[in-house]
Each structure stands twice: as structure tokens, then as C-alpha cells.
Amino acid sequence: MATVLVIEDDEENLALISSIVASLGNDVLQARNAQVGYDLLMEHAVDLILLDLRLPGMDGWEFASHMKNDANLNHIPIVAISVEVEKSDKRKAFDAGCDDYLPKPFPISALRAMLQQYL
């Protein structure tokens, strides 16, 4: 069983993504912003992070960059899950340190495939 941290500010998206992750037998940690997500990383062993990029306060790009520059955390894969508002968003996600990108809206099967790939 793996532990997945879901960082998503939209309550409905957070609930949907979390339920899909849990349906595959994983533990889920939830954060509505990047700072809470970072705090959870300090307290729990996490196997994968599903990260919304457009967050209040510290955005997902900044969060990913912080993580990938931390020797204690940079081994954890990050999948950006975000509405692709601009074509450059995907490139920025990879440049910030995200390992993969899943644009919203996504089919449930795509998220399940992504989880199976990383877990």
C-alpha cells in the first residue's frame, strides 16, 4: 500500500481525486494549499504527490521547485494535475521539477493509469 499526497484547492476535485486514489488501495493525505502539503511531507512518508499548479499562496510550480531542491524530498515523484490554461504551463511544470502532467479534466482511467505507473 502506498501513500499519496493530493494537493488541490478545489474541494470537489480534492474529493474526486482522493476517492480514485483510495479506490486502488492507497492511503491518501489531503492538502488544500502547498504549505499544508509541505507540512504533511515533514510528518509522513509519501510515495507520490498529485499537485494542482494553480494554488493560492505558494503555487504548484514553486512547491515543486522547493521539493526538487530538497535532498530529503526530491526522490518523491510529482504529477501535476491542472487545467492547462496556457500551453507553457506543461513546460513550466516539468522545468519546476514535476515528473509528469495530467491535464484537467481527465478521464478516471487516465488517473488510474498514472497511479499504476508511479506506484
N, C-alpha and C positions, 0 to 999 in steps of 0.2 A: 504494500500500500504506500502511495506517495502522498506528499503534502504539497498542495498548490496554493499559492497566494494570488488572489484576484484583487486587483486594484482598479476600481471602477466607481466613478462618482454618480452615475445614474442608478437609482435604486432598482428599477425593473431589470436593467441589463445585468447588474450585480447578482440579482436573484436568479436570473436565467442561466448565466454562465456558471454560477456556483452549483446549481442543480445538475447541470450537464456534467461538470467535473465530479460531483459526488456520485452520480449515477454509474460511473465507471469504477467505483470503489475507492476513490481518493478522499483524503481529508482536505478540507477547504478552510483557508483563512481569508477573511474579507477585510478590505480597507476601502474607505470612501475617498481617501486622498493619499498622496505619495508619502507624506510624513508619517501617517499611521502605518502605511505599508512598510516603511523603513524601520519603524519601531518594532513591528511584528517580526521582521527579519533578525532583529537583535535578540529576540526571545525564543524563536523557533527555528528548527532545521527545515528548510524549504527546498523542494526538488525542482520547482518550476514556478515562474511568475507570469501571469497573464495581466498585461498592463495597458490600460487606456492611456492614450497620449495626451488628450486634451483634458487636463485636470485643473481644478482651482489651486492656487498657490504654486507649489513646485509642480511643473508639468511632467509628463511621462518621459520626454526627451532628457530633461535634467536628471530625473530619477535614474534612468538607465545609465547615463554617463557617470553619475555618482557611484552606482553599483559596480560598473565595469572597471572603475579606478580603485576599488577596494579589494585588496588581495584576499580578504576573508569571504567575499561575496561574489567575485567575478566568475566563479565556476557555475553559478546558477543560470540556466537558460531563461531568457526573457522573450516572450511572444507579445508583440504589440498587437492589440485588438482595438482598432479605432476606425472611425469614419474617415475615409480618405478625402479630405476637403480639397487638398492640393496634391498634385502629382509628386511634389517634392517631399510630402510627408513620409512616404515609404523610405526614400533615400535617407532622410534625416533620422528615421528610426534606426536604420542599420548603422549610420555614422555614429549615433549615440551609444551603440552597443547592443541593440536588440538582435536576437538571433533569428527571428522570423517575424512575419507580419500577416495578420488576418484581417482584411477589411470588413467593417460592418456595413450593411447587415450581412451575415454569413449563414449558410445552411448549418444546421446542427451537426450534420455528418462531417463538415469541414473542421469544426472544432474538435469533434471526437477523433478524427484522423490526426490532427495536430497534437492532441494529448497523447495518443498512442505512439506517435513519432518520438516525443521527448521523454515519455515516461516508460 
